[in-house]
Amino acid sequence: MTIVHSTDTTFKKDLKSKGYTLVNFWAPWCGPCRSLAPILESFARENSSEVKVLKVNADEQSEIANRFAIKGLPTTILFKNGKQVEKLVGLVTLDKLEQFITAHKK
């Protein structure tokens, strides 16, 4: 599964799925966000059967960013069955992302 770029208009529908969804809030000017992009792409490829990955440009999609009180970028939020489970702020490694998901599958 590829990464879905979600907007204020499509977010609710994009998030509405059974199982896990990882939502990454980013901005084009954010250096750590640019560093996280290839990590998210690898994660999405390796976990496509288990986790849906959404990206939200926090500058352009301010309604969603405000709704989830995004204060720092990148911020990555894990949802299970459409409900927020946990939030990570900052640049993370692929291993950290995988551990983040695994910890919530128990």
N, CA, C and O atoms as CSV, one atom per row, in Angstrom:
chain,resi,resn,atom,element,x,y,z
A,1,MET,N,N,0.852,-1.180,0.000
A,1,MET,CA,C,0.000,0.000,0.000
A,1,MET,C,C,0.894,1.238,0.000
A,1,MET,O,O,1.899,1.301,0.709
A,2,THR,N,N,0.517,2.185,-0.784
A,2,THR,CA,C,1.277,3.428,-0.833
A,2,THR,C,C,0.782,4.378,0.256
A,2,THR,O,O,-0.268,4.167,0.863
A,3,ILE,N,N,1.547,5.401,0.479
A,3,ILE,CA,C,1.162,6.423,1.444
A,3,ILE,C,C,0.077,7.292,0.816
A,3,ILE,O,O,0.186,7.698,-0.340
A,4,VAL,N,N,-0.964,7.571,1.588
A,4,VAL,CA,C,-2.070,8.402,1.123
A,4,VAL,C,C,-1.862,9.815,1.657
A,4,VAL,O,O,-1.653,10.004,2.856
A,5,HIS,N,N,-1.917,10.803,0.773
A,5,HIS,CA,C,-1.821,12.205,1.192
A,5,HIS,C,C,-3.237,12.690,1.484
A,5,HIS,O,O,-4.056,12.832,0.576
A,6,SER,N,N,-3.509,12.938,2.744
A,6,SER,CA,C,-4.851,13.259,3.202
A,6,SER,C,C,-5.023,14.771,3.350
A,6,SER,O,O,-4.062,15.495,3.607
A,7,THR,N,N,-6.255,15.229,3.185
A,7,THR,CA,C,-6.577,16.655,3.285
A,7,THR,C,C,-7.689,16.871,4.315
A,7,THR,O,O,-8.281,15.912,4.811
A,8,ASP,N,N,-7.962,18.135,4.629
A,8,ASP,CA,C,-9.068,18.449,5.531
A,8,ASP,C,C,-10.360,17.815,5.027
A,8,ASP,O,O,-11.191,17.377,5.823
A,9,THR,N,N,-10.528,17.766,3.725
A,9,THR,CA,C,-11.747,17.231,3.114
A,9,THR,C,C,-11.811,15.711,3.163
A,9,THR,O,O,-12.881,15.144,3.383
A,10,THR,N,N,-10.678,15.046,2.961
A,10,THR,CA,C,-10.687,13.581,2.844
A,10,THR,C,C,-10.281,12.848,4.119
A,10,THR,O,O,-10.418,11.627,4.188
A,11,PHE,N,N,-9.787,13.558,5.123
A,11,PHE,CA,C,-9.201,12.904,6.292
A,11,PHE,C,C,-10.151,11.933,6.981
A,11,PHE,O,O,-9.770,10.801,7.277
A,12,LYS,N,N,-11.358,12.354,7.233
A,12,LYS,CA,C,-12.314,11.498,7.953
A,12,LYS,C,C,-12.520,10.180,7.213
A,12,LYS,O,O,-12.532,9.113,7.827
A,13,LYS,N,N,-12.682,10.258,5.898
A,13,LYS,CA,C,-12.865,9.049,5.086
A,13,LYS,C,C,-11.579,8.230,5.045
A,13,LYS,O,O,-11.619,7.003,5.140
A,14,ASP,N,N,-10.436,8.905,4.903
A,14,ASP,CA,C,-9.146,8.204,4.850
A,14,ASP,C,C,-8.862,7.450,6.146
A,14,ASP,O,O,-8.285,6.363,6.123
A,15,LEU,N,N,-9.265,8.024,7.265
A,15,LEU,CA,C,-9.005,7.422,8.570
A,15,LEU,C,C,-9.982,6.295,8.889
A,15,LEU,O,O,-9.685,5.424,9.707
A,16,LYS,N,N,-11.131,6.312,8.250
A,16,LYS,CA,C,-12.182,5.345,8.565
A,16,LYS,C,C,-11.832,3.981,7.978
A,16,LYS,O,O,-12.220,3.650,6.857
A,17,SER,N,N,-11.102,3.208,8.751
A,17,SER,CA,C,-10.777,1.854,8.320
A,17,SER,C,C,-10.517,1.010,9.550
A,17,SER,O,O,-10.090,1.514,10.589
A,18,LYS,N,N,-10.774,-0.257,9.423
A,18,LYS,CA,C,-10.506,-1.183,10.518
A,18,LYS,C,C,-9.005,-1.389,10.619
A,18,LYS,O,O,-8.294,-1.314,9.617
A,19,GLY,N,N,-8.532,-1.645,11.809
A,19,GLY,CA,C,-7.114,-1.896,11.998
A,19,GLY,C,C,-6.355,-0.621,12.306
A,19,GLY,O,O,-6.912,0.348,12.821
A,20,TYR,N,N,-5.074,-0.643,11.981
A,20,TYR,CA,C,-4.169,0.438,12.345
A,20,TYR,C,C,-3.943,1.419,11.205
A,20,TYR,O,O,-3.806,1.035,10.043
A,21,THR,N,N,-3.908,2.703,11.571
A,21,THR,CA,C,-3.566,3.772,10.635
A,21,THR,C,C,-2.528,4.657,11.309
A,21,THR,O,O,-2.711,5.096,12.445
A,22,LEU,N,N,-1.444,4.910,10.600
A,22,LEU,CA,C,-0.383,5.784,11.081
A,22,LEU,C,C,-0.505,7.096,10.316
A,22,LEU,O,O,-0.434,7.105,9.087
A,23,VAL,N,N,-0.687,8.201,11.030
A,23,VAL,CA,C,-0.852,9.510,10.399
A,23,VAL,C,C,0.362,10.375,10.733
A,23,VAL,O,O,0.667,10.615,11.901
A,24,ASN,N,N,1.041,10.835,9.696
A,24,ASN,CA,C,2.231,11.669,9.863
A,24,ASN,C,C,1.915,13.103,9.462
A,24,ASN,O,O,1.530,13.368,8.323
A,25,PHE,N,N,2.080,14.026,10.407
A,25,PHE,CA,C,1.916,15.455,10.140
A,25,PHE,C,C,3.295,16.022,9.840
A,25,PHE,O,O,4.243,15.797,10.591
A,26,TRP,N,N,3.403,16.761,8.734
A,26,TRP,CA,C,4.690,17.251,8.246
A,26,TRP,C,C,4.501,18.612,7.586
A,26,TRP,O,O,3.378,19.091,7.431
A,27,ALA,N,N,5.612,19.224,7.202
A,27,ALA,CA,C,5.594,20.465,6.416
A,27,ALA,C,C,6.830,20.467,5.520
A,27,ALA,O,O,7.864,19.913,5.893
A,28,PRO,N,N,6.732,21.086,4.336
A,28,PRO,CA,C,7.853,21.072,3.397
A,28,PRO,C,C,9.111,21.774,3.913
A,28,PRO,O,O,10.213,21.426,3.489
A,29,TRP,N,N,8.981,22.739,4.803
A,29,TRP,CA,C,10.124,23.486,5.332
A,29,TRP,C,C,10.823,22.760,6.483
A,29,TRP,O,O,11.875,23.204,6.942
A,30,CYS,N,N,10.257,21.665,6.947
A,30,CYS,CA,C,10.730,20.943,8.131
A,30,CYS,C,C,11.801,19.910,7.759
A,30,CYS,O,O,11.500,18.907,7.111
A,31,GLY,N,N,13.047,20.158,8.170
A,31,GLY,CA,C,14.153,19.246,7.869
A,31,GLY,C,C,13.939,17.834,8.394
A,31,GLY,O,O,14.105,16.876,7.638
A,32,PRO,N,N,13.571,17.669,9.679
A,32,PRO,CA,C,13.323,16.324,10.187
A,32,PRO,C,C,12.179,15.613,9.443
A,32,PRO,O,O,12.192,14.389,9.307
A,33,CYS,N,N,11.196,16.382,8.967
A,33,CYS,CA,C,10.098,15.786,8.186
A,33,CYS,C,C,10.636,15.194,6.888
A,33,CYS,O,O,10.239,14.101,6.482
A,34,ARG,N,N,11.544,15.925,6.240
A,34,ARG,CA,C,12.144,15.425,4.996
A,34,ARG,C,C,12.972,14.172,5.268
A,34,ARG,O,O,13.002,13.260,4.442
A,35,SER,N,N,13.640,14.119,6.410
A,35,SER,CA,C,14.422,12.935,6.780
A,35,SER,C,C,13.522,11.744,7.086
A,35,SER,O,O,13.896,10.598,6.837
A,36,LEU,N,N,12.343,12.013,7.623
A,36,LEU,CA,C,11.407,10.943,7.976
A,36,LEU,C,C,10.703,10.354,6.752
A,36,LEU,O,O,10.272,9.202,6.789
A,37,ALA,N,N,10.582,11.122,5.677
A,37,ALA,CA,C,9.829,10.675,4.491
A,37,ALA,C,C,10.274,9.306,3.969
A,37,ALA,O,O,9.415,8.443,3.785
A,38,PRO,N,N,11.571,9.055,3.718
A,38,PRO,CA,C,11.959,7.733,3.216
A,38,PRO,C,C,11.753,6.619,4.246
A,38,PRO,O,O,11.534,5.465,3.878
A,39,ILE,N,N,11.822,6.963,5.527
A,39,ILE,CA,C,11.561,5.982,6.587
A,39,ILE,C,C,10.096,5.568,6.539
A,39,ILE,O,O,9.779,4.384,6.644
A,40,LEU,N,N,9.199,6.545,6.379
A,40,LEU,CA,C,7.766,6.239,6.270
A,40,LEU,C,C,7.466,5.405,5.030
A,40,LEU,O,O,6.644,4.490,5.076
A,41,GLU,N,N,8.135,5.723,3.923
A,41,GLU,CA,C,7.929,4.955,2.696
A,41,GLU,C,C,8.344,3.502,2.894
A,41,GLU,O,O,7.630,2.593,2.470
A,42,SER,N,N,9.482,3.272,3.528
A,42,SER,CA,C,9.927,1.902,3.825
A,42,SER,C,C,8.940,1.210,4.751
A,42,SER,O,O,8.578,0.053,4.536
A,43,PHE,N,N,8.509,1.925,5.781
A,43,PHE,CA,C,7.545,1.365,6.727
A,43,PHE,C,C,6.253,0.970,6.015
A,43,PHE,O,O,5.721,-0.117,6.241
A,44,ALA,N,N,5.754,1.856,5.156
A,44,ALA,CA,C,4.508,1.582,4.430
A,44,ALA,C,C,4.651,0.346,3.547
A,44,ALA,O,O,3.741,-0.481,3.484
A,45,ARG,N,N,5.787,0.217,2.865
A,45,ARG,CA,C,6.025,-0.961,2.014
A,45,ARG,C,C,6.069,-2.247,2.831
A,45,ARG,O,O,5.448,-3.246,2.467
A,46,GLU,N,N,6.802,-2.216,3.930
A,46,GLU,CA,C,7.012,-3.416,4.739
A,46,GLU,C,C,5.786,-3.821,5.551
A,46,GLU,O,O,5.659,-4.984,5.931
A,47,ASN,N,N,4.891,-2.889,5.819
A,47,ASN,CA,C,3.746,-3.164,6.692
A,47,ASN,C,C,2.408,-2.925,6.013
A,47,ASN,O,O,1.399,-2.710,6.685
A,48,SER,N,N,2.392,-2.960,4.693
A,48,SER,CA,C,1.189,-2.589,3.944
A,48,SER,C,C,-0.027,-3.447,4.275
A,48,SER,O,O,-1.158,-2.973,4.156
A,49,SER,N,N,0.174,-4.680,4.683
A,49,SER,CA,C,-0.971,-5.537,4.977
A,49,SER,C,C,-1.549,-5.272,6.369
A,49,SER,O,O,-2.667,-5.691,6.666
A,50,GLU,N,N,-0.794,-4.581,7.215
A,50,GLU,CA,C,-1.229,-4.389,8.596
A,50,GLU,C,C,-1.539,-2.942,8.972
A,50,GLU,O,O,-2.362,-2.693,9.852
A,51,VAL,N,N,-0.882,-1.987,8.306
A,51,VAL,CA,C,-0.993,-0.585,8.714
A,51,VAL,C,C,-1.178,0.306,7.495
A,51,VAL,O,O,-0.420,0.224,6.528
A,52,LYS,N,N,-2.196,1.158,7.552
A,52,LYS,CA,C,-2.401,2.173,6.515
A,52,LYS,C,C,-1.613,3.414,6.942
A,52,LYS,O,O,-1.629,3.783,8.117
A,53,VAL,N,N,-0.926,4.056,5.999
A,53,VAL,CA,C,-0.118,5.237,6.323
A,53,VAL,C,C,-0.680,6.462,5.592
A,53,VAL,O,O,-0.848,6.453,4.372
A,54,LEU,N,N,-0.963,7.511,6.365
A,54,LEU,CA,C,-1.443,8.782,5.820
A,54,LEU,C,C,-0.423,9.869,6.126
A,54,LEU,O,O,0.214,9.855,7.179
A,55,LYS,N,N,-0.273,10.812,5.198
A,55,LYS,CA,C,0.544,12.004,5.438
A,55,LYS,C,C,-0.366,13.221,5.333
A,55,LYS,O,O,-1.219,13.307,4.449
A,56,VAL,N,N,-0.166,14.159,6.253
A,56,VAL,CA,C,-0.955,15.385,6.272
A,56,VAL,C,C,0.009,16.567,6.340
A,56,VAL,O,O,0.791,16.682,7.283
A,57,ASN,N,N,-0.049,17.445,5.337
A,57,ASN,CA,C,0.747,18.670,5.345
A,57,ASN,C,C,0.091,19.623,6.351
A,57,ASN,O,O,-0.977,20.176,6.087
A,58,ALA,N,N,0.736,19.807,7.494
A,58,ALA,CA,C,0.152,20.587,8.585
A,58,ALA,C,C,-0.061,22.053,8.221
A,58,ALA,O,O,-0.960,22.696,8.763
A,59,ASP,N,N,0.756,22.595,7.309
A,59,ASP,CA,C,0.577,23.983,6.887
A,59,ASP,C,C,-0.670,24.149,6.031
A,59,ASP,O,O,-1.425,25.107,6.200
A,60,GLU,N,N,-0.881,23.222,5.118
A,60,GLU,CA,C,-2.005,23.325,4.186
A,60,GLU,C,C,-3.306,22.783,4.764
A,60,GLU,O,O,-4.388,23.201,4.351
A,61,GLN,N,N,-3.217,21.872,5.700
A,61,GLN,CA,C,-4.405,21.217,6.264
A,61,GLN,C,C,-4.522,21.582,7.746
A,61,GLN,O,O,-4.482,20.715,8.620
A,62,SER,N,N,-4.666,22.863,8.005
A,62,SER,CA,C,-4.623,23.365,9.383
A,62,SER,C,C,-5.797,22.882,10.234
A,62,SER,O,O,-5.667,22.778,11.454
A,63,GLU,N,N,-6.929,22.588,9.616
A,63,GLU,CA,C,-8.085,22.115,10.381
A,63,GLU,C,C,-7.748,20.810,11.108
A,63,GLU,O,O,-8.038,20.660,12.295
A,64,ILE,N,N,-7.137,19.872,10.389
A,64,ILE,CA,C,-6.770,18.586,11.000
A,64,ILE,C,C,-5.654,18.804,12.023
A,64,ILE,O,O,-5.710,18.263,13.128
A,65,ALA,N,N,-4.650,19.590,11.661
A,65,ALA,CA,C,-3.531,19.841,12.573
A,65,ALA,C,C,-4.023,20.461,13.884
A,65,ALA,O,O,-3.557,20.079,14.957
A,66,ASN,N,N,-4.938,21.394,13.810
A,66,ASN,CA,C,-5.495,22.017,15.014
A,66,ASN,C,C,-6.313,21.016,15.817
A,66,ASN,O,O,-6.250,21.000,17.047
A,67,ARG,N,N,-7.074,20.191,15.129
A,67,ARG,CA,C,-7.923,19.194,15.791
A,67,ARG,C,C,-7.099,18.248,16.666
A,67,ARG,O,O,-7.546,17.835,17.736
A,68,PHE,N,N,-5.892,17.908,16.202
A,68,PHE,CA,C,-5.046,16.985,16.950
A,68,PHE,C,C,-3.930,17.700,17.718
A,68,PHE,O,O,-2.964,17.076,18.157
A,69,ALA,N,N,-4.080,19.022,17.873
A,69,ALA,CA,C,-3.153,19.846,18.666
A,69,ALA,C,C,-1.698,19.602,18.287
A,69,ALA,O,O,-0.852,19.352,19.145
A,70,ILE,N,N,-1.420,19.680,16.984
A,70,ILE,CA,C,-0.060,19.481,16.496
A,70,ILE,C,C,0.753,20.732,16.822
A,70,ILE,O,O,0.477,21.815,16.307
A,71,LYS,N,N,1.754,20.570,17.677
A,71,LYS,CA,C,2.590,21.694,18.114
A,71,LYS,C,C,3.998,21.618,17.546
A,71,LYS,O,O,4.661,22.645,17.401
A,72,GLY,N,N,4.466,20.415,17.222
A,72,GLY,CA,C,5.808,20.221,16.683
A,72,GLY,C,C,5.767,19.264,15.509
A,72,GLY,O,O,4.882,18.415,15.413
A,73,LEU,N,N,6.733,19.410,14.618
A,73,LEU,CA,C,6.784,18.550,13.432
A,73,LEU,C,C,8.135,17.851,13.364
A,73,LEU,O,O,9.147,18.419,13.774
A,74,PRO,N,N,8.159,16.649,12.860
A,74,PRO,CA,C,7.015,15.829,12.484
A,74,PRO,C,C,6.317,15.253,13.719
A,74,PRO,O,O,6.949,15.002,14.745
A,75,THR,N,N,5.020,15.053,13.600
A,75,THR,CA,C,4.235,14.363,14.622
A,75,THR,C,C,3.559,13.187,13.941
A,75,THR,O,O,2.954,13.333,12.878
A,76,THR,N,N,3.665,12.030,14.558
A,76,THR,CA,C,3.082,10.815,14.009
A,76,THR,C,C,2.110,10.248,15.036
A,76,THR,O,O,2.472,10.017,16.190
A,77,ILE,N,N,0.873,10.030,14.604
A,77,ILE,CA,C,-0.164,9.530,15.507
A,77,ILE,C,C,-0.631,8.167,15.020
A,77,ILE,O,O,-0.879,7.965,13.831
A,78,LEU,N,N,-0.746,7.236,15.960
A,78,LEU,CA,C,-1.265,5.908,15.657
A,78,LEU,C,C,-2.740,5.858,16.023
A,78,LEU,O,O,-3.137,6.261,17.116
A,79,PHE,N,N,-3.545,5.359,15.093
A,79,PHE,CA,C,-4.971,5.154,15.316
A,79,PHE,C,C,-5.276,3.669,15.185
A,79,PHE,O,O,-4.669,2.970,14.373
A,80,LYS,N,N,-6.214,3.195,15.986
A,80,LYS,CA,C,-6.720,1.827,15.839
A,80,LYS,C,C,-8.225,1.931,15.682
A,80,LYS,O,O,-8.915,2.480,16.541
A,81,ASN,N,N,-8.725,1.399,14.581
A,81,ASN,CA,C,-10.154,1.455,14.263
A,81,ASN,C,C,-10.693,2.886,14.337
A,81,ASN,O,O,-11.808,3.115,14.806
A,82,GLY,N,N,-9.888,3.845,13.868
A,82,GLY,CA,C,-10.306,5.240,13.807
A,82,GLY,C,C,-10.141,6.031,15.091
A,82,GLY,O,O,-10.441,7.225,15.117
A,83,LYS,N,N,-9.671,5.399,16.157
A,83,LYS,CA,C,-9.494,6.072,17.449
A,83,LYS,C,C,-8.006,6.285,17.727
A,83,LYS,O,O,-7.189,5.389,17.516
A,84,GLN,N,N,-7.669,7.481,18.201
A,84,GLN,CA,C,-6.275,7.789,18.501
A,84,GLN,C,C,-5.771,6.918,19.642
A,84,GLN,O,O,-6.429,6.774,20.672
A,85,VAL,N,N,-4.577,6.332,19.435
A,85,VAL,CA,C,-3.967,5.461,20.436
A,85,VAL,C,C,-2.777,6.144,21.104
A,85,VAL,O,O,-2.687,6.184,22.331
A,86,GLU,N,N,-1.864,6.680,20.293
A,86,GLU,CA,C,-0.666,7.308,20.846
A,86,GLU,C,C,-0.058,8.261,19.829
A,86,GLU,O,O,-0.323,8.176,18.630
A,87,LYS,N,N,0.772,9.179,20.344
A,87,LYS,CA,C,1.400,10.206,19.504
A,87,LYS,C,C,2.909,10.204,19.726
A,87,LYS,O,O,3.380,10.109,20.859
A,88,LEU,N,N,3.661,10.308,18.628
A,88,LEU,CA,C,5.120,10.461,18.670
A,88,LEU,C,C,5.467,11.812,18.057
A,88,LEU,O,O,4.958,12.150,16.988
A,89,VAL,N,N,6.318,12.583,18.708
A,89,VAL,CA,C,6.748,13.864,18.160
A,89,VAL,C,C,8.244,13.791,17.884
A,89,VAL,O,O,9.030,13.385,18.741
A,90,GLY,N,N,8.624,14.191,16.673
A,90,GLY,CA,C,10.030,14.216,16.302
A,90,GLY,C,C,10.394,13.127,15.307
A,90,GLY,O,O,9.575,12.287,14.936
A,91,LEU,N,N,11.646,13.172,14.893
A,91,LEU,CA,C,12.184,12.213,13.937
A,91,LEU,C,C,12.394,10.875,14.633
A,91,LEU,O,O,12.958,10.821,15.725
A,92,VAL,N,N,11.941,9.797,14.002
A,92,VAL,CA,C,12.117,8.452,14.550
A,92,VAL,C,C,12.728,7.546,13.494
A,92,VAL,O,O,12.647,7.821,12.297
A,93,THR,N,N,13.338,6.468,13.952
A,93,THR,CA,C,13.925,5.485,13.040
A,93,THR,C,C,12.856,4.487,12.609
A,93,THR,O,O,11.767,4.439,13.180
A,94,LEU,N,N,13.180,3.702,11.606
A,94,LEU,CA,C,12.281,2.643,11.155
A,94,LEU,C,C,12.039,1.653,12.290
A,94,LEU,O,O,10.903,1.227,12.503
A,95,ASP,N,N,13.084,1.283,13.015
A,95,ASP,CA,C,12.934,0.360,14.151
A,95,ASP,C,C,11.982,0.921,15.201
A,95,ASP,O,O,11.146,0.193,15.736
A,96,LYS,N,N,12.106,2.206,15.494
A,96,LYS,CA,C,11.241,2.847,16.489
A,96,LYS,C,C,9.782,2.828,16.029
A,96,LYS,O,O,8.883,2.571,16.830
A,97,LEU,N,N,9.544,3.097,14.749
A,97,LEU,CA,C,8.176,3.040,14.222
A,97,LEU,C,C,7.607,1.640,14.362
A,97,LEU,O,O,6.458,1.473,14.772
A,98,GLU,N,N,8.404,0.632,14.026
A,98,GLU,CA,C,7.934,-0.749,14.121
A,98,GLU,C,C,7.659,-1.138,15.571
A,98,GLU,O,O,6.678,-1.827,15.851
A,99,GLN,N,N,8.513,-0.703,16.491
A,99,GLN,CA,C,8.291,-0.976,17.916
A,99,GLN,C,C,7.034,-0.266,18.415
A,99,GLN,O,O,6.284,-0.809,19.226
A,100,PHE,N,N,6.816,0.936,17.930
A,100,PHE,CA,C,5.643,1.739,18.284
A,100,PHE,C,C,4.361,0.981,17.939
A,100,PHE,O,O,3.430,0.931,18.743
A,101,ILE,N,N,4.317,0.395,16.744
A,101,ILE,CA,C,3.144,-0.364,16.311
A,101,ILE,C,C,3.034,-1.664,17.095
A,101,ILE,O,O,1.964,-1.999,17.603
A,102,THR,N,N,4.133,-2.391,17.192
A,102,THR,CA,C,4.137,-3.689,17.869
A,102,THR,C,C,3.667,-3.569,19.315
A,102,THR,O,O,2.941,-4.436,19.801
A,103,ALA,N,N,4.068,-2.518,19.998
A,103,ALA,CA,C,3.682,-2.318,21.400
A,103,ALA,C,C,2.171,-2.215,21.565
A,103,ALA,O,O,1.641,-2.548,22.625
A,104,HIS,N,N,1.477,-1.762,20.536
A,104,HIS,CA,C,0.026,-1.580,20.633
A,104,HIS,C,C,-0.765,-2.751,20.078
A,104,HIS,O,O,-1.994,-2.750,20.142
A,105,LYS,N,N,-0.092,-3.734,19.541
A,105,LYS,CA,C,-0.783,-4.915,19.022
A,105,LYS,C,C,-1.014,-5.954,20.111
A,105,LYS,O,O,-1.737,-6.929,19.904
A,106,LYS,N,N,-0.404,-5.745,21.260
A,106,LYS,CA,C,-0.506,-6.731,22.347
A,106,LYS,C,C,-1.822,-6.619,23.064
A,106,LYS,O,O,-2.078,-7.370,24.005
